[in-house]
Amino acid sequence: MTSNAFDKIILAMKQLDGIETRVGWFPSAKYSDGTPVAYVASIQETGVGPIPPRPFFRTTVAAEKQNWIKYAAQGAKAVLAGKLSAFAVMDGLGERAQEDVKETINQITSPPLSPITLELRAMKHKDPNLRITGTLVGQVAAKVKQPDYQLASGTPDKPLIDTKNLITTLTHTTETK
């Protein structure tokens, strides 16, 4: 290895030092009632109480890790060749990871939504201003237990995408520290 090649590697490493890329939901991302989207995302990712886990972040990382490593390696070569900056590579990696997580969210179909959730969703689609309270949830729980109960046709039954907030507010940021 020549002194010039070694100097390029050292310079590229210095460029990477202090660059941080994050993917997720930032404090400004909120539902219309003020609930942070990151809070809802964490509940969906891990589950809590009667809400089953619907992991999308961890599964994306597991599925895409090797692809991200390949992307980073190609980016490192481009940095060494002077074709890209380390910042551009890291920002591109963040954008790629963001899109991969969005795709996973779009593909989730299980576990299926409960009949109560589906009925509440149908009601909310009819009346977007509907406020879902504990009392309403109890009433809906009783309704869906009736032997003649049938969910309104056309009710979206795909988890995680009802309001599209998980997808539209998912972002990435790349900063130099």
N, C-alpha and C positions, 0 to 999 in steps of 0.2 A: 504494500500500500504506500502510495506516495504521500509526501507531506501535504500536498494540496488536497488530495482526497480525504485525508484525515482531518484537515482543517474544515472541509465542507461538512463532514459528519459532526464535528464538534459544534459548528455553527447551527446546523439543523437541530441538534439536541438542545441547544440554548433557546432556539425559537420555540420549541415545544414546552420548555420549562415555564410553567405559569399559565399555560393555556388550559382553560377548563370548559368543557362542553357538558351541558345538562339538558336532559329531555324530561318533560313532565308538564305539570300544571302549576302555574305560578300564582302568587297571591291575588293577582287581578282577575283571575278566572273564577267567576261565580255564577251560580244559578240566579234566576230572577228574584228568588227570595233571600239572596245573600249567602246561601250555603256555598262554601268553597268547593270547586270541582275536584280539587285534590283530595278532599275529605271523602267525597262520594267515590272517587276512583279507588282509594285505599280500601273502602268497605267492599267494593265489588271485587277487588283483587284478592282479598283475604277472607271475605265473608265475615258476618257478625250476626249473632242471634239467629233469627229465622232466614236471614239472607245467606244463601250458599256462596262459596267462593266461585268466582268466574275469572280465574287468573288470565291476564292478557299481557302484563308487563314482564313477569318472570318467564312466561312461556315464550315471549318474543325474544328475550335475551338468550334463552337456552337454544332456540331454533336458529337465531341469526348470528350468534357470537362468532362462528368461524367465518361467515361472510364479512362481518365487520372487521375482523382481523386481516382478511385478505385485502379489503378496501384500504385499511390503514397502511398495510405494507406497500401497496401500489402508490399510495399517497406519499409515503416516505421516500420512495424512489423518485417521484416527481419533485419533491422538495430538494433532494440531493442533486437532481439535474437542473435545478433552478427554474422549473416550469410552474411550480405552485408554492405558495407560502404555507408554513405549518398551520397558520390560522385557517387558511382556506380548506386544508385537508380536514382539520378537526371540525370546522363548521359543516362541511359536506358530510362527515360521519354523523354529526348530530341530526342533520336533515334526513339522512337515510334511516337512522334509527327511529326518528319521529314517524316517518311514513310506514315503517315496518310495524310499529305499535298500532297505528291507525288501522292497518290492514287486519291485524289480529283482532282488534275490537270489532271490526265489521264482520268477521267470520264466526264469532262466537254464537253458538246456538244452544249450548247446554251449560249447566242444567237449565231446563225450561223454566219460564216464569210461572209463578203460582197462579191459580185461578183468581185469587184476590188481586194480585198485581195486574193481571190482564183486565179485570173488570174496572179497577181504578184507572188504568190507562185509557180504556174505552170512554169512561166518564170524563176524563181530563181532555180527551180529544174533542168531545162534544162541547165542553165548557172549559176553555183554557184558563179561565179565572177561578175555577174550582179550587177551593182550599182543602187539602186532604188532612183530616184530623184523625185522632185516635177513635173518636166516635164513628166517623165515616168508615174507617177501616173495619170496625166491629160490625157495622151494618152490612157492609159488603161481604164480610166473612160469613155472616148468617145467610145472606142472599145466595152465595155460590154453593152452599150446602143443600139448598132446596133441590128435591129430585127433578123438578121440571126446569131447572136453571140452564140457560144456554147463553153463551157469550155472543155479543153482537158480531156479525160477520164483518170482516175487514179490519178487525183490531190487530195492529202490529204486534207480533208475538216474539220478536227478536230481542234478546236481552241487550242492554248497554247502549242502544242507539235511539231510544224514544225521542229525547230532546236534541240529540246530536251534539250536546255540549261536551261529552267526553272526547269526541273526535275534533270538533271545531276549535276547542281551546287547548288541545295538546300542542305543545310547541317545543322549540329547543332554543338554547342560547349558547353562544360561545364568547368567552371573555378572556382577556389577558389580565392575570392577577399581578 
